[in-house]
C-alpha cells in the first residue's frame, strides 16, 4: 500500500492510500463500506466530480490536478450529495470526515504519493 504525503508541509497525510484505477474500482469507490478509518483514503483516478449516493458515512474530498496540486477541497460531504466537476482536477482523494481540517490540507498544496 502507498502513502499520501504533502510537499507543502513535509508530512505524511494518509499512511494507507488505496488506489482505484480500474473501471470497476473507480465505479465502486467507497460504496458498501461502513466507515473509513482516519489513517485511510481512496484515490480515484480520472475523476473530477463525485456523488455519495448510497453511502453510509460522510467524507472529505481533495480534488487534485495531474501533478497532485490541490485544486479544491470539500469537507463533510454527507451521503446522498453530489459534488459538481472541479475545473482542472484529474483525480480525487476521499478521506474520512474531519481529515482536511485535522491535516490542514488547502487549495494550492502540493501532494505526492510514495511508499
N, C-alpha and C positions, 0 to 999 in steps of 0.2 A: 504494500500500500504506500502511497505517496503522501507528502505533507504540503500544505499551503502555507507560504511564508510571505512576509512583506519586506520588500527592499526599502520602503519608506521608513518603517520603524525598526527594521532589523530584528524581527521577532517571528516565531512560528505562530501562525494564527490557528491552524487546524492540523493536528498531527495525523489524523486519519481521513484522508481525502479519497473518496470513491469517485471514479471517473466513468461517466456514461457517454460512450462514443457510438455505440451501435444504434440502429433504428429502434430495436426493442428496448434497450436500457434507457434511451433518451425518452421514449414514449411512456415508459412506466414511471420513471422518476422516483419519487418517494411514495407513490400510491401503494397501499397495502401495509405500510409501516404504522406502528402505534406511536412512535416517537423518534426523535433524533437526538443522540447524546451531544453534549456541549463540545466534545472533542472530535466530532464527526461532521462531515459535509459531503454534499454531492455536487460534482462539477459536470454540468450538462453542456456538451459541445454543440455548436451550430444552433444556438438558441438565444433569441433576443427578446422573448416575451414568455410569460408562464401563466398557468392557471393553477388554482388549488382546489378544483372541483374534486369531490370525493375524499379529500384528505381529512385526517383526524386531528391535526395539530397545526398551530401557526408556525411560520418560518420567516427568517430573514433572507433576503436575496441580494447578492452582489453581482451586478452586471459588469462584465469586463470586455475590452476590445481584444483583437487578435494577439496583442502584445501583453495582455493581462493588466492593462491600466484600467482602474476602476472608472466606469462611465456613469453608474447610478447605483444607489443603494435604496432598498425598500425594507423597512423594519416591521416586524409583527404582521405579516400578511396572513390573515385569517383564512380558514377553509371557505370555499365557495367564492373566491375572489379571482379577478383577472388583472394581470399587470400587462399593460399595453406595450408594444415594441419600444425598445430603447435604441435610439439612433446611435449607430456606431458600435453597438455591442455585438460580440461574436459568440459569447457563451455566458452562462450564469452559474454562480456558486450558491447553492441553497444550504443554509445553516439553521441551527436551532434558534428559535426566537430569543432575542436578547444578545445574540453574538456580536452584532455590529456595534452596539454600544459598549459591550464588555471589551471587545478587541480594538475599539477606536478606529474602525475602518471608515474611510471617507472618499468622496469623489476625488480623483487625481492620484490616489495612492498607486504605487507600482507593486504588483504582486508577482510571485513566481512559484513554480511547483518543483519540489525536489524530494530526495529520499529522506 
